[in-house]
Amino acid sequence: MDIKEYLTLVNGDAIYPNEQQLALLREVVPKEPYQPAPAYTHRTYWEDFGQTDLGKYYLEDAEALIERDPEVPISDEIFGEPQSHHKIKY
């Protein structure tokens, strides 16, 4: 897809693609459902992947994240308190 062509078809401040842009996108979107990796139910694939260096790294990283203490949630009042004194635009 030619991104320059796609962008020349932008209609003002519209955030959704128009029909011409959708036609360009349809040319590159897969016709069948797409998944970047096998489903989690494909245990053989994931067990084999878990034995690779990258799989071991991901598992180690995930386990470290699980062991971290969760962030303490703050109330809406505490979050909003600074904004009540200043005019902050988001």
A tleap script that builds the chain and sets N, CA, C and O, in Angstrom:
source leaprc.protein.ff14SB
mol = sequence {
  NMET ASP ILE LYS GLU TYR LEU THR LEU VAL
  ASN GLY ASP ALA ILE TYR PRO ASN GLU GLN
  GLN LEU ALA LEU LEU ARG GLU VAL VAL PRO
  LYS GLU PRO TYR GLN PRO ALA PRO ALA TYR
  THR HIE ARG THR TYR TRP GLU ASP PHE GLY
  GLN THR ASP LEU GLY LYS TYR TYR LEU GLU
  ASP ALA GLU ALA LEU ILE GLU ARG ASP PRO
  GLU VAL PRO ILE SER ASP GLU ILE PHE GLY
  GLU PRO GLN SER HIE HIE LYS ILE LYS CTYR
}
set mol.1.N position { 0.840 -1.176 0.000 }
set mol.1.CA position { 0.000 0.000 0.000 }
set mol.1.C position { 0.888 1.242 0.000 }
set mol.1.O position { 1.892 1.306 0.709 }
set mol.2.N position { 0.513 2.185 -0.776 }
set mol.2.CA position { 1.253 3.434 -0.847 }
set mol.2.C position { 0.699 4.388 0.221 }
set mol.2.O position { -0.386 4.947 0.059 }
set mol.3.N position { 1.444 4.565 1.295 }
set mol.3.CA position { 0.964 5.393 2.408 }
set mol.3.C position { 0.769 6.848 1.988 }
set mol.3.O position { -0.115 7.533 2.502 }
set mol.4.N position { 1.590 7.314 1.062 }
set mol.4.CA position { 1.424 8.696 0.589 }
set mol.4.C position { 0.068 8.860 -0.089 }
set mol.4.O position { -0.626 9.854 0.128 }
set mol.5.N position { -0.302 7.889 -0.904 }
set mol.5.CA position { -1.611 7.938 -1.563 }
set mol.5.C position { -2.725 7.905 -0.519 }
set mol.5.O position { -3.693 8.660 -0.601 }
set mol.6.N position { -2.570 7.015 0.466 }
set mol.6.CA position { -3.569 6.909 1.539 }
set mol.6.C position { -3.752 8.253 2.242 }
set mol.6.O position { -4.879 8.689 2.476 }
set mol.7.N position { -2.642 8.902 2.575 }
set mol.7.CA position { -2.706 10.167 3.310 }
set mol.7.C position { -3.243 11.313 2.457 }
set mol.7.O position { -3.834 12.252 2.991 }
set mol.8.N position { -3.048 11.249 1.140 }
set mol.8.CA position { -3.610 12.311 0.290 }
set mol.8.C position { -5.132 12.231 0.248 }
set mol.8.O position { -5.792 13.196 -0.137 }
set mol.9.N position { -5.685 11.102 0.638 }
set mol.9.CA position { -7.136 10.915 0.624 }
set mol.9.C position { -7.809 11.312 1.931 }
set mol.9.O position { -9.026 11.175 2.064 }
set mol.10.N position { -7.033 11.805 2.906 }
set mol.10.CA position { -7.592 12.226 4.195 }
set mol.10.C position { -8.591 13.344 3.961 }
set mol.10.O position { -8.359 14.261 3.173 }
set mol.11.N position { -9.708 13.244 4.667 }
set mol.11.CA position { -10.783 14.215 4.519 }
set mol.11.C position { -10.846 15.103 5.760 }
set mol.11.O position { -11.533 14.773 6.727 }
set mol.12.N position { -10.139 16.217 5.735 }
set mol.12.CA position { -10.167 17.169 6.860 }
set mol.12.C position { -9.681 16.558 8.152 }
set mol.12.O position { -8.619 15.938 8.203 }
set mol.13.N position { -10.467 16.738 9.195 }
set mol.13.CA position { -10.108 16.233 10.520 }
set mol.13.C position { -10.721 14.875 10.822 }
set mol.13.O position { -10.675 14.417 11.964 }
set mol.14.N position { -11.291 14.225 9.817 }
set mol.14.CA position { -11.944 12.930 10.029 }
set mol.14.C position { -10.938 11.920 10.591 }
set mol.14.O position { -9.808 11.823 10.112 }
set mol.15.N position { -11.365 11.173 11.611 }
set mol.15.CA position { -10.465 10.185 12.203 }
set mol.15.C position { -10.709 8.787 11.645 }
set mol.15.O position { -9.917 7.876 11.885 }
set mol.16.N position { -11.794 8.614 10.905 }
set mol.16.CA position { -12.098 7.312 10.323 }
set mol.16.C position { -11.756 7.333 8.837 }
set mol.16.O position { -11.902 8.362 8.178 }
set mol.17.N position { -11.301 6.196 8.311 }
set mol.17.CA position { -10.969 6.166 6.885 }
set mol.17.C position { -12.226 6.305 6.032 }
set mol.17.O position { -13.294 5.814 6.397 }
set mol.18.N position { -12.087 6.973 4.903 }
set mol.18.CA position { -13.211 7.097 3.974 }
set mol.18.C position { -13.216 5.874 3.052 }
set mol.18.O position { -12.353 5.003 3.167 }
set mol.19.N position { -14.179 5.814 2.151 }
set mol.19.CA position { -14.307 4.645 1.268 }
set mol.19.C position { -13.071 4.414 0.405 }
set mol.19.O position { -12.677 3.269 0.185 }
set mol.20.N position { -12.460 5.482 -0.083 }
set mol.20.CA position { -11.253 5.320 -0.918 }
set mol.20.C position { -10.107 4.743 -0.085 }
set mol.20.O position { -9.365 3.882 -0.557 }
set mol.21.N position { -9.965 5.220 1.157 }
set mol.21.CA position { -8.915 4.695 2.019 }
set mol.21.C position { -9.206 3.238 2.391 }
set mol.21.O position { -8.293 2.414 2.442 }
set mol.22.N position { -10.472 2.925 2.650 }
set mol.22.CA position { -10.838 1.544 2.973 }
set mol.22.C position { -10.502 0.610 1.813 }
set mol.22.O position { -10.061 -0.518 2.032 }
set mol.23.N position { -10.707 1.068 0.593 }
set mol.23.CA position { -10.371 0.245 -0.572 }
set mol.23.C position { -8.875 -0.076 -0.593 }
set mol.23.O position { -8.483 -1.199 -0.909 }
set mol.24.N position { -8.047 0.906 -0.257 }
set mol.24.CA position { -6.593 0.664 -0.206 }
set mol.24.C position { -6.249 -0.308 0.917 }
set mol.24.O position { -5.400 -1.183 0.742 }
set mol.25.N position { -6.893 -0.164 2.051 }
set mol.25.CA position { -6.622 -1.050 3.185 }
set mol.25.C position { -7.053 -2.480 2.897 }
set mol.25.O position { -6.381 -3.428 3.304 }
set mol.26.N position { -8.166 -2.637 2.201 }
set mol.26.CA position { -8.656 -3.989 1.881 }
set mol.26.C position { -7.643 -4.775 1.049 }
set mol.26.O position { -7.610 -6.004 1.108 }
set mol.27.N position { -6.832 -4.079 0.287 }
set mol.27.CA position { -5.832 -4.755 -0.545 }
set mol.27.C position { -4.735 -5.414 0.293 }
set mol.27.O position { -4.108 -6.371 -0.160 }
set mol.28.N position { -4.495 -4.915 1.506 }
set mol.28.CA position { -3.382 -5.438 2.306 }
set mol.28.C position { -3.824 -6.234 3.533 }
set mol.28.O position { -3.001 -6.894 4.166 }
set mol.29.N position { -5.091 -6.181 3.872 }
set mol.29.CA position { -5.586 -6.916 5.038 }
set mol.29.C position { -5.821 -8.376 4.628 }
set mol.29.O position { -6.428 -8.631 3.588 }
set mol.30.N position { -5.348 -9.332 5.433 }
set mol.30.CA position { -5.562 -10.739 5.088 }
set mol.30.C position { -7.051 -11.066 4.975 }
set mol.30.O position { -7.874 -10.544 5.726 }
set mol.31.N position { -7.378 -11.934 4.029 }
set mol.31.CA position { -8.779 -12.318 3.835 }
set mol.31.C position { -9.235 -13.318 4.899 }
set mol.31.O position { -10.415 -13.369 5.245 }
set mol.32.N position { -8.314 -14.093 5.403 }
set mol.32.CA position { -8.613 -15.078 6.444 }
set mol.32.C position { -8.220 -14.513 7.809 }
set mol.32.O position { -7.379 -13.617 7.881 }
set mol.33.N position { -8.819 -15.027 8.901 }
set mol.33.CA position { -8.393 -14.575 10.236 }
set mol.33.C position { -6.888 -14.753 10.403 }
set mol.33.O position { -6.316 -15.745 9.950 }
set mol.34.N position { -6.262 -13.798 11.048 }
set mol.34.CA position { -4.806 -13.801 11.180 }
set mol.34.C position { -4.408 -13.766 12.650 }
set mol.34.O position { -5.009 -13.056 13.456 }
set mol.35.N position { -3.410 -14.528 12.975 }
set mol.35.CA position { -2.840 -14.552 14.310 }
set mol.35.C position { -1.326 -14.543 14.133 }
set mol.35.O position { -0.805 -15.325 13.338 }
set mol.36.N position { -0.604 -13.683 14.850 }
set mol.36.CA position { 0.847 -13.622 14.656 }
set mol.36.C position { 1.595 -14.830 15.223 }
set mol.36.O position { 2.777 -15.020 14.937 }
set mol.37.N position { 0.913 -15.637 16.019 }
set mol.37.CA position { 1.534 -16.831 16.594 }
set mol.37.C position { 0.445 -17.888 16.755 }
set mol.37.O position { -0.740 -17.558 16.715 }
set mol.38.N position { 0.823 -19.143 16.934 }
set mol.38.CA position { -0.188 -20.173 17.157 }
set mol.38.C position { -1.027 -19.879 18.405 }
set mol.38.O position { -0.586 -19.174 19.312 }
set mol.39.N position { -2.222 -20.423 18.431 }
set mol.39.CA position { -3.113 -20.243 19.584 }
set mol.39.C position { -2.459 -20.806 20.847 }
set mol.39.O position { -1.613 -21.697 20.775 }
set mol.40.N position { -2.858 -20.281 21.988 }
set mol.40.CA position { -2.274 -20.752 23.254 }
set mol.40.C position { -2.600 -22.221 23.502 }
set mol.40.O position { -1.924 -22.868 24.301 }
set mol.41.N position { -3.608 -22.755 22.844 }
set mol.41.CA position { -3.977 -24.156 23.021 }
set mol.41.C position { -3.029 -25.100 22.272 }
set mol.41.O position { -3.082 -26.313 22.477 }
set mol.42.N position { -2.175 -24.564 21.420 }
set mol.42.CA position { -1.206 -25.374 20.669 }
set mol.42.C position { -0.019 -25.633 21.601 }
set mol.42.O position { 1.036 -25.011 21.481 }
set mol.43.N position { -0.220 -26.556 22.520 }
set mol.43.CA position { 0.741 -26.785 23.600 }
set mol.43.C position { 2.110 -27.236 23.087 }
set mol.43.O position { 3.132 -26.834 23.643 }
set mol.44.N position { 2.148 -28.052 22.052 }
set mol.44.CA position { 3.442 -28.525 21.547 }
set mol.44.C position { 4.305 -27.346 21.118 }
set mol.44.O position { 5.486 -27.279 21.457 }
set mol.45.N position { 3.714 -26.419 20.374 }
set mol.45.CA position { 4.469 -25.249 19.924 }
set mol.45.C position { 5.007 -24.474 21.124 }
set mol.45.O position { 6.190 -24.136 21.170 }
set mol.46.N position { 4.134 -24.192 22.097 }
set mol.46.CA position { 4.539 -23.340 23.212 }
set mol.46.C position { 5.515 -24.044 24.154 }
set mol.46.O position { 6.391 -23.399 24.731 }
set mol.47.N position { 5.374 -25.346 24.313 }
set mol.47.CA position { 6.344 -26.079 25.130 }
set mol.47.C position { 7.716 -26.071 24.457 }
set mol.47.O position { 8.738 -25.911 25.123 }
set mol.48.N position { 7.733 -26.242 23.152 }
set mol.48.CA position { 9.003 -26.173 22.415 }
set mol.48.C position { 9.586 -24.760 22.487 }
set mol.48.O position { 10.787 -24.588 22.696 }
set mol.49.N position { 8.728 -23.755 22.313 }
set mol.49.CA position { 9.192 -22.373 22.385 }
set mol.49.C position { 9.764 -22.066 23.773 }
set mol.49.O position { 10.748 -21.336 23.892 }
set mol.50.N position { 9.157 -22.615 24.804 }
set mol.50.CA position { 9.633 -22.390 26.164 }
set mol.50.C position { 11.040 -22.902 26.405 }
set mol.50.O position { 11.693 -22.485 27.362 }
set mol.51.N position { 11.514 -23.791 25.563 }
set mol.51.CA position { 12.864 -24.338 25.701 }
set mol.51.C position { 13.911 -23.504 24.973 }
set mol.51.O position { 15.108 -23.743 25.134 }
set mol.52.N position { 13.480 -22.529 24.174 }
set mol.52.CA position { 14.438 -21.677 23.455 }
set mol.52.C position { 14.950 -20.589 24.403 }
set mol.52.O position { 14.365 -20.350 25.459 }
set mol.53.N position { 16.033 -19.943 24.019 }
set mol.53.CA position { 16.575 -18.853 24.835 }
set mol.53.C position { 15.551 -17.735 25.005 }
set mol.53.O position { 15.392 -17.188 26.097 }
set mol.54.N position { 14.858 -17.400 23.916 }
set mol.54.CA position { 13.864 -16.333 23.992 }
set mol.54.C position { 12.687 -16.735 24.877 }
set mol.54.O position { 12.195 -15.930 25.668 }
set mol.55.N position { 12.242 -17.973 24.743 }
set mol.55.CA position { 11.147 -18.462 25.580 }
set mol.55.C position { 11.519 -18.444 27.056 }
set mol.55.O position { 10.705 -18.064 27.898 }
set mol.56.N position { 12.739 -18.852 27.372 }
set mol.56.CA position { 13.209 -18.826 28.765 }
set mol.56.C position { 13.275 -17.397 29.284 }
set mol.56.O position { 12.938 -17.132 30.438 }
set mol.57.N position { 13.712 -16.477 28.424 }
set mol.57.CA position { 13.775 -15.069 28.814 }
set mol.57.C position { 12.376 -14.540 29.138 }
set mol.57.O position { 12.165 -13.904 30.170 }
set mol.58.N position { 11.417 -14.815 28.231 }
set mol.58.CA position { 10.046 -14.333 28.458 }
set mol.58.C position { 9.465 -14.911 29.746 }
set mol.58.O position { 8.809 -14.196 30.503 }
set mol.59.N position { 9.697 -16.179 29.997 }
set mol.59.CA position { 9.171 -16.809 31.199 }
set mol.59.C position { 9.790 -16.191 32.446 }
set mol.59.O position { 9.086 -15.894 33.412 }
set mol.60.N position { 11.099 -15.998 32.427 }
set mol.60.CA position { 11.793 -15.387 33.562 }
set mol.60.C position { 11.272 -13.963 33.810 }
set mol.60.O position { 11.043 -13.565 34.953 }
set mol.61.N position { 11.092 -13.214 32.732 }
set mol.61.CA position { 10.589 -11.849 32.842 }
set mol.61.C position { 9.161 -11.846 33.406 }
set mol.61.O position { 8.840 -11.037 34.278 }
set mol.62.N position { 8.315 -12.738 32.916 }
set mol.62.CA position { 6.923 -12.810 33.392 }
set mol.62.C position { 6.874 -13.182 34.864 }
set mol.62.O position { 6.099 -12.602 35.624 }
set mol.63.N position { 7.694 -14.144 35.275 }
set mol.63.CA position { 7.708 -14.546 36.679 }
set mol.63.C position { 8.176 -13.399 37.576 }
set mol.63.O position { 7.669 -13.234 38.685 }
set mol.64.N position { 9.139 -12.607 37.101 }
set mol.64.CA position { 9.608 -11.459 37.883 }
set mol.64.C position { 8.496 -10.425 38.023 }
set mol.64.O position { 8.345 -9.821 39.085 }
set mol.65.N position { 7.720 -10.216 36.966 }
set mol.65.CA position { 6.616 -9.257 37.042 }
set mol.65.C position { 5.520 -9.736 37.991 }
set mol.65.O position { 4.905 -8.928 38.687 }
set mol.66.N position { 5.275 -11.042 38.023 }
set mol.66.CA position { 4.265 -11.596 38.914 }
set mol.66.C position { 4.672 -11.390 40.373 }
set mol.66.O position { 3.817 -11.164 41.229 }
set mol.67.N position { 5.960 -11.466 40.655 }
set mol.67.CA position { 6.443 -11.347 42.032 }
set mol.67.C position { 6.435 -9.906 42.554 }
set mol.67.O position { 6.547 -9.691 43.761 }
set mol.68.N position { 6.305 -8.909 41.655 }
set mol.68.CA position { 6.315 -7.510 42.091 }
set mol.68.C position { 5.048 -7.174 42.851 }
set mol.68.O position { 3.974 -7.707 42.571 }
set mol.69.N position { 5.193 -6.282 43.816 }
set mol.69.CA position { 4.021 -5.789 44.520 }
set mol.69.C position { 3.219 -4.910 43.575 }
set mol.69.O position { 3.789 -4.133 42.810 }
set mol.70.N position { 1.900 -5.030 43.628 }
set mol.70.CA position { 1.091 -4.179 42.752 }
set mol.70.C position { 1.153 -2.720 43.190 }
set mol.70.O position { 1.451 -2.411 44.343 }
set mol.71.N position { 0.865 -1.834 42.244 }
set mol.71.CA position { 0.813 -0.421 42.586 }
set mol.71.C position { -0.374 -0.182 43.502 }
set mol.71.O position { -1.418 -0.821 43.367 }
set mol.72.N position { -0.207 0.723 44.413 }
set mol.72.CA position { -1.302 1.064 45.312 }
set mol.72.C position { -2.232 2.011 44.563 }
set mol.72.O position { -1.817 3.088 44.136 }
set mol.73.N position { -3.501 1.605 44.405 }
set mol.73.CA position { -4.416 2.495 43.693 }
set mol.73.C position { -4.681 3.760 44.513 }
set mol.73.O position { -4.676 3.731 45.743 }
set mol.74.N position { -4.908 4.849 43.819 }
set mol.74.CA position { -5.234 6.089 44.512 }
set mol.74.C position { -6.672 6.456 44.202 }
set mol.74.O position { -7.217 6.083 43.163 }
set mol.75.N position { -7.262 7.176 45.099 }
set mol.75.CA position { -8.655 7.553 44.923 }
set mol.75.C position { -8.784 8.654 43.872 }
set mol.75.O position { -7.809 9.325 43.536 }
set mol.76.N position { -9.989 8.827 43.365 }
set mol.76.CA position { -10.252 9.892 42.405 }
set mol.76.C position { -9.987 11.254 43.037 }
set mol.76.O position { -9.539 12.182 42.364 }
set mol.77.N position { -10.265 11.368 44.327 }
set mol.77.CA position { -10.064 12.651 45.006 }
set mol.77.C position { -8.578 13.020 45.052 }
set mol.77.O position { -8.205 14.167 44.805 }
set mol.78.N position { -7.746 12.042 45.367 }
set mol.78.CA position { -6.309 12.308 45.423 }
set mol.78.C position { -5.785 12.608 44.026 }
set mol.78.O position { -4.968 13.512 43.849 }
set mol.79.N position { -6.249 11.858 43.036 }
set mol.79.CA position { -5.803 12.093 41.665 }
set mol.79.C position { -6.246 13.472 41.176 }
set mol.79.O position { -5.486 14.171 40.505 }
set mol.80.N position { -7.455 13.853 41.509 }
set mol.80.CA position { -8.004 15.112 41.033 }
set mol.80.C position { -7.564 16.325 41.811 }
set mol.80.O position { -7.754 17.451 41.351 }
set mol.81.N position { -6.981 16.130 42.977 }
set mol.81.CA position { -6.611 17.264 43.841 }
set mol.81.C position { -5.685 18.264 43.161 }
set mol.81.O position { -5.956 19.462 43.241 }
set mol.82.N position { -4.606 17.845 42.494 }
set mol.82.CA position { -3.752 18.841 41.828 }
set mol.82.C position { -4.498 19.624 40.739 }
set mol.82.O position { -4.250 20.812 40.537 }
set mol.83.N position { -5.408 18.944 40.047 }
set mol.83.CA position { -6.144 19.617 38.989 }
set mol.83.C position { -7.114 20.649 39.551 }
set mol.83.O position { -7.489 21.584 38.843 }
set mol.84.N position { -7.529 20.504 40.801 }
set mol.84.CA position { -8.465 21.462 41.374 }
set mol.84.C position { -7.778 22.806 41.635 }
set mol.84.O position { -8.454 23.826 41.777 }
set mol.85.N position { -6.439 22.816 41.700 }
set mol.85.CA position { -5.699 24.053 41.970 }
set mol.85.C position { -5.097 24.652 40.707 }
set mol.85.O position { -4.679 25.810 40.705 }
set mol.86.N position { -5.052 23.882 39.653 }
set mol.86.CA position { -4.425 24.349 38.421 }
set mol.86.C position { -5.308 24.003 37.234 }
set mol.86.O position { -6.087 23.051 37.287 }
set mol.87.N position { -5.191 24.736 36.219 }
set mol.87.CA position { -5.957 24.456 34.999 }
set mol.87.C position { -5.057 23.648 34.062 }
set mol.87.O position { -4.346 24.205 33.226 }
set mol.88.N position { -5.107 22.321 34.221 }
set mol.88.CA position { -4.294 21.435 33.415 }
set mol.88.C position { -5.168 20.897 32.280 }
set mol.88.O position { -6.274 20.413 32.519 }
set mol.89.N position { -4.676 20.980 31.068 }
set mol.89.CA position { -5.404 20.457 29.919 }
set mol.89.C position { -4.790 19.146 29.494 }
set mol.89.O position { -3.571 19.031 29.362 }
set mol.90.N position { -5.630 18.164 29.282 }
set mol.90.CA position { -5.158 16.866 28.808 }
set mol.90.C position { -5.532 16.686 27.382 }
set mol.90.O position { -5.225 15.652 26.789 }
savepdb mol mol.pdb
quit
